[in-house]
Amino acid sequence: MSKILSLPVLKVEQPIGVFYIASIKAKDLVDISYSDVRRLAQDQRDVEKYLGIQRPVSPKRIRDIKLYIEGNDATFPTSVIISVDERCVEFESMPDDQGGDQLGRLIIKPYIPDADSGEESIPLSKVAKVLDGQHRIAAFMDENNNWCFDLSEKNFDINVSIFVGADISEQANIFATVNLAQTRVNKNLVYDLTELANTSSPYKTCHNVAVALDQEESSPLYKRIKRLGTATPGRKKEPLTQASFVESLVKFISPNPVQDRNILLESGRLKLATPNDLAKYPFRNLFISGKEIDMAEIIYNYFKAVEKKWPTSWADVERIGNLLPRSNAFKAFMVYLREDAYPNLVGHNYGRIPTTNEFSSCFDHIDLKDEDFTTRNFAPGSGGQSTFLKMLRGEITLQDMIE
């Protein structure tokens, strides 16, 4: 059985969203961040690629920290900051004596997708991305990036700030904010970080579209998208995660979002996509032309058609087993939009904004009713997502499944 961590945590609510503060054994922190710290020694982290920068690991600094750890008065009073994929986390609330829900437990575990989902598994060593504190973590590892067994008897807990489900744009924002407050970072880098975090990129655009559709009152996705993978204060139920939205939409825009980001940082412009490129990435020229509003309107009209087709299930975000409002159905809808519905409606006129009625025609062949969205017909997880996508494409029907 895979290792699972159960951490007592304090939930913190701030304008960016929700994150958690916890105490974790140094060995456990190494276990969940091993791959990210190891990549630091050889390459850039995702957040550095996104920002177009590189902060190399300093072997001397790691050696100095390692010697410091061996002392009897060693302490790391400031937090290591990590981001954890929301698929690898469960939060169990434990209401405090004042009736709040700030206290709880965070269960951190590997992610194992269904066999037919097409998704990659996430082992424990790849659960966490380190936004700040990589040198401190690396100091507990040997030259081969494995745990230092000579330190295994040392009782050393690390306080961590854990962000759940942060998309790459939010990770860059956190990274920039932290490093602006740290004078040990090269000053030129410090001055550039905020600007870099705000520079145009496929991920930034997708982030903006997600926020816009979540905040617009008439939007079919109004107040449905979780920031940082956790519930937004004051909202009852948010069935989608922002990371799921961004990861789905970026596939409409770019074959290599990080490379696009770097080109924009260097030259400030991308070449318009060819018709062959647009067949794979139908929103690419909208992105290059800065037409975020057009992208948002296409998705708005598309999900208005979904809402029109299945109004009861779409509205019932609290019913257990109702696939339609949740992230797995959303991912299937977005694949269908990108590969089937949108190309079939616009032909070669990529960038055109189909109406809600046009999108409604893309669902006419589907015989599902509101009451059919149950766990009996759609298994929880990525298996249900795969089945639903086949139904959207007309490859199977509900009757096929029953028979």
Secondary structure, 3 states (H helix, E strand, C coil): CCCCEEEEEEEEEECCEEEEEEEEEHHHHHHHHHHHHHHHHHCCCHHHHHHCCCCCCCHHHHHHHHHHHCCCCCCCCCCEEEEECHHHEEEEECCCCCCCCCEEEEEECCECCCCCCCCCCECHHHCEEEEECHHHHHCCECCCCCECHHHCCCCCEEEEEEEECCCHHHHHHHHHHHHHCCCCCCHHHHHHHHHHHHCCCHHHHHHHHHHHHHHCCCCCCCCCEEECCECCCCCCCCCEEHHHHHHHHHHHCCCCHHHHHHHHHHCCCCCCCCHHHHHHCCCHHHHHCCCHHHHHHHHHHHHHHHHHHCHHHHHCCCCCCCCCCCHHHHHHHHHHHHHHHHHHHHCCCCCCCCCHHHHHHHHCCCCCCHHHCCCCCCCCCHHHHHHHHHHHCCCCCHHHHHC
